[in-house]
């Protein structure tokens, strides 16, 4: 009889709701972690690359290259 007293009672009511609550909290934490990691490792790096590109970009030189190749009909 002492073994039966040591085991906890099974949860018969509200089991689905408690599991949904637990899974929702875990899914929210994972989603926020994924968003944070994407911002740090992808978006910030991409912003750095774009900033570096446009720091040295000369639009007039690019226009003259395209014009010399004959890409514009009106120029």
Secondary structure as GFF3:
##gff-version 3
##sequence-region A 1 75
A	DSSP	alpha_helix	2	6	.	.	.	ID=ss1
A	DSSP	alpha_helix	15	38	.	.	.	ID=ss2
A	DSSP	pi_helix	39	43	.	.	.	ID=ss3
A	DSSP	alpha_helix	44	55	.	.	.	ID=ss4
A	DSSP	alpha_helix	59	69	.	.	.	ID=ss5
###
